[in-house]
Amino acid sequence: MKLEQLLSRVESDAGKLLLMYLHKVGTATVDQISEKFGWTRMKTYNILSSLREEDFVAPLEHSSKERYALKQVTL
């Protein structure tokens, strides 16, 4: 799925920002995301949880810190 198609399926502006950020940087921790957007960790977890439910993002399994990446984007 292309990024534009993915973004059209996300309702929240915060979710769209997060997807665009992950598309740009590849992977990020909750702390990096929170700092980048000035969100609380709770808000960041809530957004990530919503995006995980839709199968748009996933945590990386072999990371020492909880890192997230996009699942469905093609170039």
All heavy atoms as a GROMACS GRO file, in nm:
protein
  608
    1MET      N    1   0.085  -0.117   0.000
    1MET     CA    2   0.000   0.000   0.000
    1MET      C    3   0.090   0.124   0.000
    1MET      O    4   0.187   0.130   0.072
    1MET     CB    5  -0.089  -0.003   0.124
    1MET     CG    6  -0.179   0.116   0.137
    1MET     SD    7  -0.286   0.113   0.284
    1MET     CE    8  -0.375  -0.038   0.259
    2LYS      N    9   0.056   0.219  -0.078
    2LYS     CA   10   0.132   0.345  -0.084
    2LYS      C   11   0.096   0.432   0.037
    2LYS      O   12  -0.012   0.420   0.093
    2LYS     CB   13   0.102   0.418  -0.213
    2LYS     CG   14   0.145   0.341  -0.336
    2LYS     CD   15   0.202   0.434  -0.438
    2LYS     CE   16   0.244   0.358  -0.559
    2LYS     NZ   17   0.384   0.333  -0.563
    3LEU      N   18   0.186   0.520   0.075
    3LEU     CA   19   0.166   0.605   0.192
    3LEU      C   20   0.038   0.687   0.179
    3LEU      O   21  -0.038   0.698   0.275
    3LEU     CB   22   0.287   0.698   0.212
    3LEU     CG   23   0.277   0.791   0.332
    3LEU    CD1   24   0.266   0.713   0.463
    3LEU    CD2   25   0.396   0.885   0.335
    4GLU      N   26   0.010   0.742   0.062
    4GLU     CA   27  -0.110   0.824   0.044
    4GLU      C   28  -0.237   0.742   0.071
    4GLU      O   29  -0.331   0.791   0.132
    4GLU     CB   30  -0.116   0.882  -0.099
    4GLU     CG   31  -0.005   0.980  -0.130
    4GLU     CD   32   0.127   0.912  -0.168
    4GLU    OE1   33   0.127   0.792  -0.207
    4GLU    OE2   34   0.231   0.977  -0.157
    5GLN      N   35  -0.238   0.618   0.026
    5GLN     CA   36  -0.353   0.531   0.049
    5GLN      C   37  -0.366   0.500   0.198
    5GLN      O   38  -0.477   0.498   0.252
    5GLN     CB   39  -0.338   0.400  -0.029
    5GLN     CG   40  -0.344   0.418  -0.178
    5GLN     CD   41  -0.303   0.292  -0.251
    5GLN    OE1   42  -0.205   0.227  -0.215
    5GLN    NE2   43  -0.379   0.257  -0.354
    6LEU      N   44  -0.255   0.475   0.262
    6LEU     CA   45  -0.255   0.446   0.405
    6LEU      C   46  -0.308   0.566   0.483
    6LEU      O   47  -0.395   0.550   0.570
    6LEU     CB   48  -0.114   0.411   0.450
    6LEU     CG   49  -0.094   0.372   0.594
    6LEU    CD1   50  -0.170   0.246   0.628
    6LEU    CD2   51   0.054   0.350   0.622
    7LEU      N   52  -0.260   0.685   0.451
    7LEU     CA   53  -0.304   0.805   0.521
    7LEU      C   54  -0.454   0.829   0.503
    7LEU      O   55  -0.521   0.877   0.595
    7LEU     CB   56  -0.225   0.927   0.474
    7LEU     CG   57  -0.077   0.929   0.510
    7LEU    CD1   58  -0.007   1.046   0.444
    7LEU    CD2   59  -0.057   0.931   0.660
    8SER      N   60  -0.508   0.795   0.387
    8SER     CA   61  -0.650   0.817   0.363
    8SER      C   62  -0.737   0.725   0.449
    8SER      O   63  -0.855   0.753   0.469
    8SER     CB   64  -0.684   0.797   0.215
    8SER     OG   65  -0.676   0.662   0.179
    9ARG      N   66  -0.679   0.620   0.502
    9ARG     CA   67  -0.754   0.525   0.586
    9ARG      C   68  -0.748   0.561   0.735
    9ARG      O   69  -0.814   0.497   0.816
    9ARG     CB   70  -0.702   0.385   0.564
    9ARG     CG   71  -0.727   0.337   0.420
    9ARG     CD   72  -0.674   0.200   0.395
    9ARG     NE   73  -0.728   0.103   0.490
    9ARG     CZ   74  -0.676  -0.018   0.507
    9ARG    NH1   75  -0.571  -0.056   0.438
    9ARG    NH2   76  -0.730  -0.101   0.594
   10VAL      N   77  -0.668   0.660   0.770
   10VAL     CA   78  -0.652   0.701   0.910
   10VAL      C   79  -0.733   0.827   0.935
   10VAL      O   80  -0.721   0.924   0.860
   10VAL     CB   81  -0.502   0.725   0.943
   10VAL    CG1   82  -0.485   0.776   1.084
   10VAL    CG2   83  -0.423   0.598   0.920
   11GLU      N   84  -0.815   0.825   1.039
   11GLU     CA   85  -0.903   0.940   1.066
   11GLU      C   86  -0.835   1.052   1.144
   11GLU      O   87  -0.858   1.168   1.116
   11GLU     CB   88  -1.027   0.892   1.142
   11GLU     CG   89  -1.118   0.806   1.058
   11GLU     CD   90  -1.244   0.768   1.131
   11GLU    OE1   91  -1.284   0.842   1.224
   11GLU    OE2   92  -1.303   0.666   1.095
   12SER      N   93  -0.751   1.018   1.240
   12SER     CA   94  -0.696   1.122   1.326
   12SER      C   95  -0.575   1.190   1.264
   12SER      O   96  -0.492   1.125   1.200
   12SER     CB   97  -0.658   1.064   1.463
   12SER     OG   98  -0.536   0.996   1.457
   13ASP      N   99  -0.567   1.319   1.285
   13ASP     CA  100  -0.451   1.394   1.236
   13ASP      C  101  -0.323   1.347   1.305
   13ASP      O  102  -0.217   1.339   1.243
   13ASP     CB  103  -0.470   1.545   1.258
   13ASP     CG  104  -0.576   1.603   1.167
   13ASP    OD1  105  -0.606   1.542   1.062
   13ASP    OD2  106  -0.630   1.711   1.200
   14ALA      N  107  -0.333   1.316   1.435
   14ALA     CA  108  -0.216   1.270   1.509
   14ALA      C  109  -0.167   1.137   1.452
   14ALA      O  110  -0.047   1.114   1.438
   14ALA     CB  111  -0.249   1.256   1.658
   15GLY      N  112  -0.259   1.049   1.417
   15GLY     CA  113  -0.222   0.921   1.357
   15GLY      C  114  -0.152   0.941   1.223
   15GLY      O  115  -0.053   0.875   1.192
   16LYS      N  116  -0.202   1.035   1.144
   16LYS     CA  117  -0.140   1.064   1.014
   16LYS      C  118   0.000   1.120   1.033
   16LYS      O  119   0.093   1.082   0.962
   16LYS     CB  120  -0.227   1.163   0.936
   16LYS     CG  121  -0.355   1.101   0.887
   16LYS     CD  122  -0.442   1.202   0.815
   16LYS     CE  123  -0.573   1.134   0.775
   16LYS     NZ  124  -0.661   1.222   0.700
   17LEU      N  125   0.016   1.211   1.130
   17LEU     CA  126   0.149   1.266   1.159
   17LEU      C  127   0.247   1.157   1.197
   17LEU      O  128   0.361   1.154   1.150
   17LEU     CB  129   0.142   1.368   1.273
   17LEU     CG  130   0.091   1.507   1.239
   17LEU    CD1  131   0.073   1.588   1.368
   17LEU    CD2  132   0.187   1.577   1.146
   18LEU      N  133   0.201   1.067   1.282
   18LEU     CA  134   0.287   0.959   1.328
   18LEU      C  135   0.327   0.868   1.212
   18LEU      O  136   0.443   0.829   1.199
   18LEU     CB  137   0.218   0.880   1.438
   18LEU     CG  138   0.294   0.763   1.498
   18LEU    CD1  139   0.436   0.800   1.535
   18LEU    CD2  140   0.220   0.709   1.617
   19LEU      N  141   0.234   0.836   1.124
   19LEU     CA  142   0.266   0.751   1.009
   19LEU      C  143   0.366   0.819   0.916
   19LEU      O  144   0.461   0.756   0.868
   19LEU     CB  145   0.140   0.715   0.932
   19LEU     CG  146   0.042   0.622   1.003
   19LEU    CD1  147  -0.082   0.600   0.918
   19LEU    CD2  148   0.107   0.489   1.037
   20MET      N  149   0.347   0.949   0.893
   20MET     CA  150   0.441   1.021   0.807
   20MET      C  151   0.579   1.026   0.870
   20MET      O  152   0.681   1.012   0.801
   20MET     CB  153   0.390   1.162   0.777
   20MET     CG  154   0.272   1.162   0.681
   20MET     SD  155   0.220   1.326   0.628
   20MET     CE  156   0.153   1.395   0.778
   21TYR      N  157   0.584   1.045   1.002
   21TYR     CA  158   0.712   1.048   1.072
   21TYR      C  159   0.784   0.913   1.061
   21TYR      O  160   0.903   0.907   1.030
   21TYR     CB  161   0.688   1.085   1.219
   21TYR     CG  162   0.812   1.086   1.304
   21TYR    CD1  163   0.913   1.178   1.282
   21TYR    CD2  164   0.828   0.994   1.407
   21TYR    CE1  165   1.028   1.180   1.361
   21TYR    CE2  166   0.942   0.994   1.486
   21TYR     CZ  167   1.042   1.087   1.462
   21TYR     OH  168   1.156   1.088   1.540
   22LEU      N  169   0.710   0.803   1.085
   22LEU     CA  170   0.771   0.671   1.075
   22LEU      C  171   0.815   0.642   0.931
   22LEU      O  172   0.916   0.575   0.909
   22LEU     CB  173   0.676   0.563   1.125
   22LEU     CG  174   0.655   0.559   1.276
   22LEU    CD1  175   0.550   0.455   1.312
   22LEU    CD2  176   0.785   0.532   1.349
   23HIS      N  177   0.741   0.690   0.836
   23HIS     CA  178   0.780   0.672   0.696
   23HIS      C  179   0.914   0.743   0.669
   23HIS      O  180   0.999   0.691   0.598
   23HIS     CB  181   0.671   0.726   0.604
   23HIS     CG  182   0.699   0.706   0.460
   23HIS    ND1  183   0.746   0.807   0.379
   23HIS    CD2  184   0.688   0.596   0.382
   23HIS    CE1  185   0.762   0.759   0.256
   23HIS    NE2  186   0.728   0.632   0.255
   24LYS      N  187   0.931   0.859   0.730
   24LYS     CA  188   1.053   0.937   0.710
   24LYS      C  189   1.173   0.876   0.782
   24LYS      O  190   1.282   0.865   0.726
   24LYS     CB  191   1.031   1.080   0.757
   24LYS     CG  192   1.152   1.169   0.743
   24LYS     CD  193   1.127   1.308   0.792
   24LYS     CE  194   1.253   1.392   0.785
   24LYS     NZ  195   1.233   1.526   0.840
   25VAL      N  196   1.155   0.838   0.909
   25VAL     CA  197   1.269   0.795   0.990
   25VAL      C  198   1.291   0.644   0.992
   25VAL      O  199   1.396   0.598   1.034
   25VAL     CB  200   1.260   0.847   1.136
   25VAL    CG1  201   1.257   0.998   1.138
   25VAL    CG2  202   1.142   0.788   1.210
   26GLY      N  203   1.191   0.567   0.953
   26GLY     CA  204   1.203   0.422   0.952
   26GLY      C  205   1.150   0.357   1.078
   26GLY      O  206   1.051   0.287   1.075
   27THR      N  207   1.217   0.382   1.190
   27THR     CA  208   1.171   0.330   1.319
   27THR      C  209   1.189   0.439   1.424
   27THR      O  210   1.273   0.528   1.408
   27THR     CB  211   1.248   0.204   1.363
   27THR    OG1  212   1.383   0.240   1.394
   27THR    CG2  213   1.244   0.096   1.257
   28ALA      N  214   1.113   0.427   1.532
   28ALA     CA  215   1.127   0.523   1.642
   28ALA      C  216   1.074   0.461   1.771
   28ALA      O  217   0.986   0.375   1.769
   28ALA     CB  218   1.049   0.651   1.610
   29THR      N  219   1.132   0.507   1.882
   29THR     CA  220   1.083   0.464   2.013
   29THR      C  221   0.968   0.555   2.056
   29THR      O  222   0.947   0.663   1.999
   29THR     CB  223   1.195   0.473   2.119
   29THR    OG1  224   1.230   0.611   2.137
   29THR    CG2  225   1.316   0.390   2.080
   30VAL      N  226   0.896   0.511   2.157
   30VAL     CA  227   0.787   0.591   2.212
   30VAL      C  228   0.842   0.725   2.261
   30VAL      O  229   0.781   0.830   2.237
   30VAL     CB  230   0.715   0.516   2.326
   30VAL    CG1  231   0.616   0.605   2.398
   30VAL    CG2  232   0.645   0.392   2.270
   31ASP      N  233   0.957   0.723   2.325
   31ASP     CA  234   1.017   0.847   2.374
   31ASP      C  235   1.052   0.943   2.260
   31ASP      O  236   1.029   1.063   2.270
   31ASP     CB  237   1.143   0.819   2.456
   31ASP     CG  238   1.112   0.756   2.591
   31ASP    OD1  239   0.999   0.774   2.641
   31ASP    OD2  240   1.201   0.689   2.646
   32GLN      N  241   1.107   0.890   2.152
   32GLN     CA  242   1.140   0.975   2.037
   32GLN      C  243   1.015   1.037   1.977
   32GLN      O  244   1.014   1.155   1.941
   32GLN     CB  245   1.214   0.892   1.930
   32GLN     CG  246   1.354   0.855   1.970
   32GLN     CD  247   1.416   0.754   1.875
   32GLN    OE1  248   1.349   0.668   1.819
   32GLN    NE2  249   1.547   0.766   1.858
   33ILE      N  250   0.910   0.957   1.964
   33ILE     CA  251   0.784   1.008   1.907
   33ILE      C  252   0.724   1.114   1.998
   33ILE      O  253   0.684   1.221   1.952
   33ILE     CB  254   0.685   0.892   1.885
   33ILE    CG1  255   0.740   0.794   1.781
   33ILE    CG2  256   0.548   0.945   1.843
   33ILE    CD1  257   0.669   0.660   1.776
   34SER      N  258   0.719   1.086   2.128
   34SER     CA  259   0.663   1.181   2.224
   34SER      C  260   0.737   1.313   2.220
   34SER      O  261   0.676   1.421   2.221
   34SER     CB  262   0.669   1.124   2.366
   34SER     OG  263   0.590   1.008   2.377
   35GLU      N  264   0.869   1.306   2.217
   35GLU     CA  265   0.951   1.427   2.215
   35GLU      C  266   0.931   1.505   2.085
   35GLU      O  267   0.920   1.627   2.086
   35GLU     CB  268   1.098   1.390   2.232
   35GLU     CG  269   1.189   1.510   2.241
   35GLU     CD  270   1.333   1.470   2.266
   35GLU    OE1  271   1.358   1.388   2.357
   35GLU    OE2  272   1.421   1.522   2.194
   36LYS      N  273   0.927   1.435   1.975
   36LYS     CA  274   0.913   1.499   1.844
   36LYS      C  275   0.784   1.583   1.836
   36LYS      O  276   0.783   1.694   1.784
   36LYS     CB  277   0.914   1.393   1.733
   36LYS     CG  278   0.879   1.443   1.596
   36LYS     CD  279   0.987   1.532   1.540
   36LYS     CE  280   0.953   1.576   1.398
   36LYS     NZ  281   1.044   1.676   1.350
   37PHE      N  282   0.674   1.528   1.887
   37PHE     CA  283   0.544   1.595   1.873
   37PHE      C  284   0.496   1.665   1.999
   37PHE      O  285   0.391   1.728   1.997
   37PHE     CB  286   0.439   1.495   1.825
   37PHE     CG  287   0.470   1.442   1.687
   37PHE    CD1  288   0.514   1.314   1.669
   37PHE    CD2  289   0.457   1.524   1.576
   37PHE    CE1  290   0.545   1.265   1.542
   37PHE    CE2  291   0.487   1.478   1.448
   37PHE     CZ  292   0.531   1.348   1.432
   38GLY      N  293   0.571   1.654   2.108
   38GLY     CA  294   0.530   1.718   2.232
   38GLY      C  295   0.410   1.650   2.297
   38GLY      O  296   0.333   1.713   2.370
   39TRP      N  297   0.394   1.521   2.270
   39TRP     CA  298   0.284   1.444   2.327
   39TRP      C  299   0.330   1.377   2.455
   39TRP      O  300   0.448   1.348   2.473
   39TRP     CB  301   0.238   1.334   2.231
   39TRP     CG  302   0.185   1.382   2.100
   39TRP    CD1  303   0.130   1.502   2.071
   39TRP    CD2  304   0.182   1.308   1.977
   39TRP    NE1  305   0.092   1.507   1.938
   39TRP    CE2  306   0.123   1.390   1.878
   39TRP    CE3  307   0.224   1.180   1.940
   39TRP    CZ2  308   0.104   1.347   1.748
   39TRP    CZ3  309   0.206   1.138   1.810
   39TRP    CH2  310   0.146   1.220   1.716
   40THR      N  311   0.235   1.346   2.542
   40THR     CA  312   0.267   1.265   2.659
   40THR      C  313   0.290   1.122   2.611
   40THR      O  314   0.247   1.083   2.502
   40THR     CB  315   0.152   1.264   2.761
   40THR    OG1  316   0.037   1.204   2.700
   40THR    CG2  317   0.119   1.406   2.809
   41ARG      N  318   0.358   1.045   2.694
   41ARG     CA  319   0.379   0.904   2.659
   41ARG      C  320   0.245   0.832   2.648
   41ARG      O  321   0.228   0.747   2.560
   41ARG     CB  322   0.468   0.836   2.764
   41ARG     CG  323   0.613   0.879   2.754
   41ARG     CD  324   0.699   0.819   2.865
   41ARG     NE  325   0.688   0.676   2.879
   41ARG     CZ  326   0.759   0.587   2.809
   41ARG    NH1  327   0.845   0.629   2.720
   41ARG    NH2  328   0.743   0.458   2.830
   42MET      N  329   0.149   0.867   2.732
   42MET     CA  330   0.017   0.803   2.729
   42MET      C  331  -0.052   0.831   2.595
   42MET      O  332  -0.108   0.740   2.533
   42MET     CB  333  -0.070   0.852   2.844
   42MET     CG  334  -0.209   0.791   2.844
   42MET     SD  335  -0.209   0.613   2.867
   42MET     CE  336  -0.169   0.602   3.038
   43LYS      N  337  -0.047   0.956   2.548
   43LYS     CA  338  -0.108   0.989   2.420
   43LYS      C  339  -0.039   0.912   2.308
   43LYS      O  340  -0.104   0.859   2.218
   43LYS     CB  341  -0.101   1.139   2.393
   43LYS     CG  342  -0.158   1.178   2.258
   43LYS     CD  343  -0.161   1.327   2.234
   43LYS     CE  344  -0.219   1.356   2.097
   43LYS     NZ  345  -0.249   1.497   2.079
   44THR      N  346   0.094   0.904   2.314
   44THR     CA  347   0.169   0.833   2.212
   44THR      C  348   0.130   0.685   2.210
   44THR      O  349   0.106   0.628   2.104
   44THR     CB  350   0.320   0.849   2.235
   44THR    OG1  351   0.352   0.989   2.237
   44THR    CG2  352   0.401   0.780   2.127
   45TYR      N  353   0.123   0.624   2.328
   45TYR     CA  354   0.081   0.483   2.335
   45TYR      C  355  -0.060   0.464   2.281
   45TYR      O  356  -0.088   0.366   2.212
   45TYR     CB  357   0.090   0.430   2.479
   45TYR     CG  358   0.227   0.381   2.516
   45TYR    CD1  359   0.300   0.443   2.616
   45TYR    CD2  360   0.284   0.270   2.453
   45TYR    CE1  361   0.426   0.398   2.652
   45TYR    CE2  362   0.410   0.224   2.488
   45TYR     CZ  363   0.479   0.288   2.587
   45TYR     OH  364   0.605   0.242   2.622
   46ASN      N  365  -0.150   0.557   2.312
   46ASN     CA  366  -0.288   0.546   2.262
   46ASN      C  367  -0.293   0.552   2.109
   46ASN      O  368  -0.366   0.475   2.046
   46ASN     CB  369  -0.376   0.655   2.322
   46ASN     CG  370  -0.406   0.632   2.468
   46ASN    OD1  371  -0.395   0.521   2.518
   46ASN    ND2  372  -0.445   0.737   2.537
   47ILE      N  373  -0.217   0.643   2.051
   47ILE     CA  374  -0.214   0.655   1.904
   47ILE      C  375  -0.153   0.529   1.844
   47ILE      O  376  -0.206   0.473   1.747
   47ILE     CB  377  -0.138   0.782   1.862
   47ILE    CG1  378  -0.212   0.906   1.910
   47ILE    CG2  379  -0.120   0.786   1.710
   47ILE    CD1  380  -0.129   1.033   1.904
   48LEU      N  381  -0.041   0.484   1.900
   48LEU     CA  382   0.022   0.362   1.850
   48LEU      C  383  -0.071   0.242   1.862
   48LEU      O  384  -0.078   0.158   1.772
   48LEU     CB  385   0.153   0.336   1.924
   48LEU     CG  386   0.270   0.424   1.885
   48LEU    CD1  387   0.383   0.412   1.987
   48LEU    CD2  388   0.319   0.390   1.745
   49SER      N  389  -0.143   0.233   1.972
   49SER     CA  390  -0.236   0.123   1.993
   49SER      C  391  -0.344   0.123   1.885
   49SER      O  392  -0.377   0.018   1.828
   49SER     CB  393  -0.300   0.134   2.131
   49SER     OG  394  -0.397   0.034   2.148
   50SER      N  395  -0.397   0.239   1.856
   50SER     CA  396  -0.499   0.251   1.752
   50SER      C  397  -0.443   0.210   1.616
   50SER      O  398  -0.508   0.136   1.539
   50SER     CB  399  -0.551   0.395   1.747
   50SER     OG  400  -0.640   0.412   1.641
   51LEU      N  401  -0.322   0.254   1.585
   51LEU     CA  402  -0.261   0.220   1.457
   51LEU      C  403  -0.223   0.072   1.450
   51LEU      O  404  -0.228   0.011   1.344
   51LEU     CB  405  -0.137   0.307   1.433
   51LEU     CG  406  -0.166   0.457   1.413
   51LEU    CD1  407  -0.037   0.536   1.409
   51LEU    CD2  408  -0.250   0.481   1.289
   52ARG      N  409  -0.190   0.013   1.564
   52ARG     CA  410  -0.161  -0.132   1.568
   52ARG      C  411  -0.288  -0.213   1.543
   52ARG      O  412  -0.284  -0.314   1.476
   52ARG     CB  413  -0.099  -0.171   1.702
   52ARG     CG  414   0.046  -0.130   1.715
   52ARG     CD  415   0.104  -0.171   1.846
   52ARG     NE  416   0.120  -0.317   1.848
   52ARG     CZ  417   0.162  -0.385   1.952
   52ARG    NH1  418   0.192  -0.323   2.064
   52ARG    NH2  419   0.175  -0.515   1.948
   53GLU      N  420  -0.399  -0.168   1.600
   53GLU     CA  421  -0.526  -0.238   1.580
   53GLU      C  422  -0.564  -0.241   1.433
   53GLU      O  423  -0.623  -0.338   1.386
   53GLU     CB  424  -0.638  -0.170   1.660
   53GLU     CG  425  -0.632  -0.196   1.808
   53GLU     CD  426  -0.738  -0.119   1.885
   53GLU    OE1  427  -0.832  -0.066   1.822
   53GLU    OE2  428  -0.727  -0.112   2.008
   54GLU      N  429  -0.530  -0.136   1.361
   54GLU     CA  430  -0.559  -0.128   1.218
   54GLU      C  431  -0.450  -0.196   1.134
   54GLU      O  432  -0.459  -0.199   1.012
   54GLU     CB  433  -0.573   0.018   1.175
   54GLU     CG  434  -0.690   0.090   1.239
   54GLU     CD  435  -0.825   0.033   1.197
   54GLU    OE1  436  -0.838  -0.011   1.081
   54GLU    OE2  437  -0.915   0.031   1.282
   55ASP      N  438  -0.348  -0.248   1.202
   55ASP     CA  439  -0.237  -0.319   1.138
   55ASP      C  440  -0.151  -0.228   1.050
   55ASP      O  441  -0.098  -0.269   0.948
   55ASP     CB  442  -0.289  -0.438   1.056
   55ASP     CG  443  -0.188  -0.550   1.044
   55ASP    OD1  444  -0.106  -0.566   1.136
   55ASP    OD2  445  -0.189  -0.619   0.940
   56PHE      N  446  -0.136  -0.102   1.092
   56PHE     CA  447  -0.055  -0.005   1.018
   56PHE      C  448   0.088   0.003   1.070
   56PHE      O  449   0.180   0.034   0.996
   56PHE     CB  450  -0.116   0.135   1.022
   56PHE     CG  451  -0.251   0.144   0.957
   56PHE    CD1  452  -0.347   0.229   1.008
   56PHE    CD2  453  -0.283   0.070   0.844
   56PHE    CE1  454  -0.472   0.240   0.949
   56PHE    CE2  455  -0.406   0.080   0.784
   56PHE     CZ  456  -0.502   0.165   0.836
   57VAL      N  457   0.106  -0.019   1.200
   57VAL     CA  458   0.239  -0.016   1.262
   57VAL      C  459   0.258  -0.142   1.345
   57VAL      O  460   0.160  -0.208   1.382
   57VAL     CB  461   0.262   0.109   1.350
   57VAL    CG1  462   0.249   0.237   1.272
   57VAL    CG2  463   0.172   0.108   1.471
   58ALA      N  464   0.384  -0.172   1.374
   58ALA     CA  465   0.415  -0.288   1.458
   58ALA      C  466   0.542  -0.260   1.536
   58ALA      O  467   0.630  -0.189   1.488
   58ALA     CB  468   0.435  -0.411   1.370
   59PRO      N  469   0.550  -0.316   1.657
   59PRO     CA  470   0.675  -0.304   1.731
   59PRO      C  471   0.780  -0.396   1.670
   59PRO      O  472   0.746  -0.502   1.616
   59PRO     CB  473   0.636  -0.350   1.872
   59PRO     CG  474   0.518  -0.438   1.852
   59PRO     CD  475   0.447  -0.388   1.731
   60LEU      N  476   0.903  -0.354   1.675
   60LEU     CA  477   1.012  -0.439   1.628
   60LEU      C  478   1.043  -0.541   1.737
   60LEU      O  479   1.060  -0.505   1.854
   60LEU     CB  480   1.136  -0.356   1.596
   60LEU     CG  481   1.118  -0.252   1.486
   60LEU    CD1  482   1.248  -0.176   1.464
   60LEU    CD2  483   1.073  -0.317   1.357
   61GLU      N  484   1.054  -0.665   1.699
   61GLU     CA  485   1.068  -0.772   1.797
   61GLU      C  486   1.207  -0.782   1.859
   61GLU      O  487   1.221  -0.816   1.974
   61GLU     CB  488   1.031  -0.906   1.734
   61GLU     CG  489   0.885  -0.913   1.696
   61GLU     CD  490   0.850  -1.044   1.631
   61GLU    OE1  491   0.931  -1.139   1.639
   61GLU    OE2  492   0.743  -1.052   1.571
   62HIS      N  493   1.310  -0.753   1.784
   62HIS     CA  494   1.446  -0.774   1.832
   62HIS      C  495   1.516  -0.644   1.867
   62HIS      O  496   1.631  -0.622   1.832
   62HIS     CB  497   1.527  -0.850   1.727
   62HIS     CG  498   1.466  -0.981   1.693
   62HIS    ND1  499   1.462  -1.087   1.780
   62HIS    CD2  500   1.401  -1.023   1.581
   62HIS    CE1  501   1.400  -1.189   1.724
   62HIS    NE2  502   1.362  -1.152   1.602
   63SER      N  503   1.445  -0.559   1.938
   63SER     CA  504   1.500  -0.430   1.976
   63SER      C  505   1.507  -0.422   2.128
   63SER      O  506   1.417  -0.467   2.197
   63SER     CB  507   1.410  -0.319   1.921
   63SER     OG  508   1.456  -0.194   1.961
   64SER      N  509   1.613  -0.362   2.179
   64SER     CA  510   1.627  -0.350   2.324
   64SER      C  511   1.526  -0.251   2.382
   64SER      O  512   1.481  -0.266   2.493
   64SER     CB  513   1.769  -0.308   2.361
   64SER     OG  514   1.799  -0.182   2.303
   65LYS      N  515   1.490  -0.149   2.304
   65LYS     CA  516   1.386  -0.055   2.343
   65LYS      C  517   1.266  -0.080   2.253
   65LYS      O  518   1.280  -0.129   2.142
   65LYS     CB  519   1.432   0.089   2.325
   65LYS     CG  520   1.528   0.137   2.429
   65LYS     CD  521   1.539   0.286   2.422
   65LYS     CE  522   1.588   0.340   2.554
   65LYS     NZ  523   1.566   0.481   2.566
   66GLU      N  524   1.149  -0.045   2.304
   66GLU     CA  525   1.029  -0.065   2.224
   66GLU      C  526   1.027   0.032   2.106
   66GLU      O  527   1.003   0.150   2.122
   66GLU     CB  528   0.905  -0.045   2.313
   66GLU     CG  529   0.780  -0.095   2.250
   66GLU     CD  530   0.663  -0.094   2.347
   66GLU    OE1  531   0.672  -0.027   2.452
   66GLU    OE2  532   0.564  -0.159   2.318
   67ARG      N  533   1.057  -0.020   1.987
   67ARG     CA  534   1.062   0.060   1.865
   67ARG      C  535   0.946   0.019   1.775
   67ARG      O  536   0.906  -0.096   1.772
   67ARG     CB  537   1.192   0.039   1.790
   67ARG     CG  538   1.315   0.083   1.868
   67ARG     CD  539   1.440   0.073   1.783
   67ARG     NE  540   1.447   0.181   1.686
   67ARG     CZ  541   1.487   0.305   1.713
   67ARG    NH1  542   1.523   0.336   1.835
   67ARG    NH2  543   1.493   0.396   1.618
   68TYR      N  544   0.896   0.116   1.700
   68TYR     CA  545   0.785   0.092   1.609
   68TYR      C  546   0.824   0.126   1.467
   68TYR      O  547   0.907   0.213   1.443
   68TYR     CB  548   0.664   0.175   1.651
   68TYR     CG  549   0.600   0.125   1.777
   68TYR    CD1  550   0.648   0.161   1.901
   68TYR    CD2  551   0.494   0.035   1.772
   68TYR    CE1  552   0.592   0.112   2.017
   68TYR    CE2  553   0.436  -0.015   1.888
   68TYR     CZ  554   0.486   0.024   2.009
   68TYR     OH  555   0.429  -0.025   2.124
   69ALA      N  556   0.759   0.056   1.373
   69ALA     CA  557   0.781   0.081   1.230
   69ALA      C  558   0.650   0.062   1.155
   69ALA      O  559   0.558  -0.004   1.205
   69ALA     CB  560   0.886  -0.015   1.176
   70LEU      N  561   0.643   0.116   1.036
   70LEU     CA  562   0.527   0.095   0.949
   70LEU      C  563   0.526  -0.049   0.902
   70LEU      O  564   0.629  -0.111   0.883
   70LEU     CB  565   0.534   0.187   0.826
   70LEU     CG  566   0.521   0.336   0.851
   70LEU    CD1  567   0.537   0.410   0.719
   70LEU    CD2  568   0.387   0.368   0.912
   71LYS      N  569   0.405  -0.101   0.876
   71LYS     CA  570   0.393  -0.238   0.826
   71LYS      C  571   0.358  -0.247   0.679
   71LYS      O  572   0.394  -0.341   0.613
   71LYS     CB  573   0.285  -0.313   0.905
   71LYS     CG  574   0.328  -0.355   1.042
   71LYS     CD  575   0.223  -0.438   1.108
   71LYS     CE  576   0.218  -0.576   1.049
   71LYS     NZ  577   0.127  -0.665   1.121
   72GLN      N  578   0.284  -0.150   0.626
   72GLN     CA  579   0.219  -0.172   0.497
   72GLN      C  580   0.256  -0.072   0.387
   72GLN      O  581   0.180  -0.055   0.294
   72GLN     CB  582   0.068  -0.163   0.514
   72GLN     CG  583   0.013  -0.262   0.611
   72GLN     CD  584  -0.138  -0.256   0.614
   72GLN    OE1  585  -0.201  -0.201   0.524
   72GLN    NE2  586  -0.196  -0.310   0.716
   73VAL      N  587   0.368  -0.008   0.397
   73VAL     CA  588   0.398   0.097   0.298
   73VAL      C  589   0.495   0.044   0.192
   73VAL      O  590   0.595  -0.019   0.224
   73VAL     CB  591   0.458   0.222   0.366
   73VAL    CG1  592   0.501   0.324   0.264
   73VAL    CG2  593   0.356   0.281   0.460
   74THR      N  594   0.462   0.072   0.067
   74THR     CA  595   0.552   0.042  -0.043
   74THR      C  596   0.591   0.175  -0.108
   74THR      O  597   0.520   0.274  -0.097
   74THR     CB  598   0.484  -0.047  -0.149
   74THR    OG1  599   0.368   0.020  -0.197
   74THR    CG2  600   0.448  -0.181  -0.091
   75LEU      N  601   0.703   0.174  -0.175
   75LEU     CA  602   0.749   0.296  -0.242
   75LEU      C  603   0.701   0.299  -0.385
   75LEU      O  604   0.672   0.204  -0.445
   75LEU     CB  605   0.902   0.305  -0.237
   75LEU     CG  606   0.961   0.310  -0.097
   75LEU    CD1  607   1.110   0.306  -0.105
   75LEU    CD2  608   0.913   0.434  -0.023
   0.00000   0.00000   0.00000
